[in-house]
Amino acid sequence: MELTYALPAPVVMASVAASAEDAGWERVRLANAPLLGRVGAPVLPVVPVRLIVAHGYEVESVEVVRERPMTLPGAHRIEPRQPPVPIVLGARSKSAPPDPAIYLSDEPYPALTHTMIGVQKKRGMSILILNLHPVAYHPASGRVVWYEMLTLKVKAGPVALRKGSLPYRPDPIRPLTEGTENPEMLAAGGYALLAGGGVEPLGSLCRAGVTNQYVVVTSAAIAKATTDVTIRDLVAHKRARGISAAIVTIEDVLSGYLGVDNAEKLRNFITDAYSLWGTDYVLLGGDVNVIPMRCLWTRCLDEGTTWYEDQIPSDLYFQCLDGSFNSNGNDKWGEETDGLNGTDVDLMAEVYIGRASAGNDAEMANFVYKTLAHENESRDAVHLRTALMAGEYLGPYPNCYGDDQMEEIVQGSSLWDYTTMGFVANPRLQLTRLYDRQRVWSGNDMINALNSNAYGIVNHQGHANAAYDMRIGNGNVDALTNTQAFFAYSQGCDSGAFDTDCIAEHFTTATRYGAYAVVFNSRYGFFYSQNTDGPSQHLHRSFWDELFRHGIQNLGVLNAKSHEDNIWALGETEIRWCMYETNLLGDPETPLNTPQDAAFAIMIL
């Protein structure tokens, strides 16, 4: 495979200074190429590339030829990337000096023509992901060199398929070819001929010839509950909508599948459901006392020093089904070398996962009640046409207001050299803003807004902890009285830590009020104190871009796609952290039910 890229001239512009001593740094921009750089290293443009690799082949070599070098006039001080700041009360910005090994040298940085992210698998299809480096910086002299032409050459050779490889299945929601440079390879590479057949089951519950597009895994007690609404009602509703669906008990899963622990047994069942039942959506029907969880380990580094590391509760493990996520067999699942043969772990979804974090049948009844109420709501309902945007003062930084991040989601944005569409793309959606820059708002303001039944969507950027988000606590959430449940997305820290009694669970399962679903962080969310280009913001912007650009409405798909859209940025390890922690506590198949009209339909084609 060979591709040629013609590049425009970059421009150098002043960067936002975090303090007086940081003044004078500059930033390189090259058309719509996103910016990347590890902490302490120069932030420079990259050209992300995705290539489909033919079925039965593996990548043997990658070469990038850079031609027609050009030097920008002048001597420049290209900024080093700074560490992120947790979105938690009391967090303080940390400053990272320029890496002297880079900045005291005049050797070109980066020295490589490209950086390999790796080969990811999605529904049996192999995708090579890499970043091209069109700009080289010579720090000591300040020279910025760019190349007018890049030629990418990829050589692949045949390889024997490993036992247990997942079968190819088209994605019913989005074409697998989307975002790839060579979509013709799906057919030419033999994938289109491989659907179905020949899969050996991993356990005893699934067999070929049965179709269950939607599966709930819950306890036998919850499955047999006699509350006024039950998980059986949710499954019946899916079937009435034409979706084949089934309930499977976790007791049957654990007795019918092998694994090193209960989480692996559950994942093996989900793998069988994908391969043999054609499953696209799995609802994990219970809190961690009912349904196993997996914690994935990662850390944020600066020049080899760990700033943050944690075991992150992550249901991503149950939707990305290639490899074991622990190839070295230690106590840290999800390391970036825990994939097959020491490669990265699988970060592209085969199925779409959500969790109803209910500890008993009464909490499950609350969850089902709100989910059914939302799914049965008319798309023209007034509250579904209105979104609440809440931004907090984040601290004494140049980028000190969450309001600015919320406005990127409202207006859509091309800031920081990637483009996402926002709420203004849909002329039928109305917006209300709670922004500290306009007026410092209180918890009572949020409570009144949520109780007003005026909002179908709530977006938030601000400080949080496991029992506190949007300036309200667990008790405030339990006392909400809204009869129109909403969906909420928050970048705050720990509020989705479902390994504890977190506020996300209170929103979704404690009562029949509050939210029918949320995407919250199970550990620290992160932002940058110098600008609005934070890692949590990347995922938040991508989530809504998938709705407004592509028309996707299913919650589990939106969350998974927001992860996949940012795989190119894995060199910034906090992006991996944010992928692991952004869990959907809600039904993955449930659509947002935002209104659509002709104007909106045209915009998403």
Beta strands, then each sheet from edge to edge (+ up, - down):
strand 1: 2-6
strand 2: 11-14
strand 3: 26-29
strand 4: 35-36
strand 5: 44-45
strand 6: 47-53
strand 7: 57-71
strand 8: 85-86
strand 9: 114-122
strand 10: 125-132
strand 11: 135-138
strand 12: 143-158
strand 13: 214-218
strand 14: 245-249
strand 15: 281-285
strand 16: 295-302
strand 17: 305-313
strand 18: 352-355
strand 19: 386-391
strand 20: 430-435
strand 21: 457-461
strand 22: 468-469
strand 23: 472-473
strand 24: 486-490
strand 25: 515-521
strand 26: 526-527
strand 27: 582-585
sheet 1: 1+ 12- 7+
sheet 2: 1+ 12- 11+
sheet 3: 2+ 3-
sheet 4: 4+ 5-
sheet 5: 6+ 10- 9+
sheet 6: 8+ 26-
sheet 7: 14+ 13+ 15+ 18+
sheet 8: 16+ 17-
sheet 9: 20+ 19+ 21+ 24+ 25+ 27-
sheet 10: 22+ 23-
end
